[in-house]
Amino acid sequence: MPSLYFCQPHAKNQGMLRAVLSLNECEQMVSSRDVQFFGETFPSLSDGTPEARDFAVLRFAAEETNGKWKPGFYRVNSDLNELNNQLRELQR
């Protein structure tokens, strides 16, 4: 199951696990957002500037991928408050 992390460079937060999602929930979360593949290692925030924007990271393990997603980490460019509100609205 994909994991969603919240990253806050200004607070030197390297990434806090916020949710573990099903593939369907993940698709709902990112359907209208800009998502970029990072690679196979979690992004480092140590070289970020203090004014860098907060962002989210999705992690897919090799056994969780399908034709659309490949193993690794994806940056989700979205307001964390919006993502948090959407997480609350997901129905399980």
N, C-alpha and C positions, 0 to 999 in steps of 0.2 A: 504494500500500500504506500502511495506517495506521502512524503513528509513535507510539511510546510514550516519554514523557519522565518522569523521576523528579524531583520538586520537593521541596526541603528548606528551608523558610523559616527555620528556626533556624540553618542554616549559610549563609544568604543565597545558596543555590543557586537560580538562576533557572530551572533545568530542564536536565537532562542527558539526551541521547538514550540510551535504554536498549535499544530494539528497534524493528525494522521488521517488521510483521506482515502476514500475508495477512488477508483479510476473515474467513476461517474461524477462524484463530488468534485474531483480535481478538474474535470472538463467544465463543470458549471462555474467553478471559481475563475478560470482563466479564459473563458470563451470570448470575452470582450476586452481582454488586456494584452499589452505588449509583453511577450515572453521571449527571452533570448537564452540559448544554450551556453553554459559556462564551460563545461568540460567534466572531467571525472574527479576533480577535487573541489572542495568547498571554497568559495571565493574568500580571499584574504582582505580584510578591511584595514589592515595595518598601514597601508600606503594611501588610504583615503583622506580627504581633507575634512576638517571639522564641520564644514557647511554641506557636506555631501548628503544627498537625500536618502531617507529611509527606503528600504525595499524589502521584498520577500524573496525567498529561495525555495524552489521545489526540488526534492531529491527523489530520484527513481533508482531503485536497485535493479540489477540485471534481471531478476526474476519477475519484476513488476512491469516491465515494459511491453509495449505493443507496437504496431506499425507506426504510430504517430510519435511516440516517445522513445528515446533511446536512453540507456543507463547514464546517469550523471546528474548534474545540477543545472537548474534553469533559474535565471533571474526573472522575477515578475515585477515589472515597473508599474506600481500602483500605490495609492495611498494606503497605509497600513490600517487606518481607521475604517476605510471602506471594506477592506478585506476582512477585518475583524467583524464588522456588522454582517457581512455576507456569511461568515462562518456561523454566526449565531442563528441565521435563518435557515441553514441547511437542515433538512428533515432526514432523520435516520430511520 
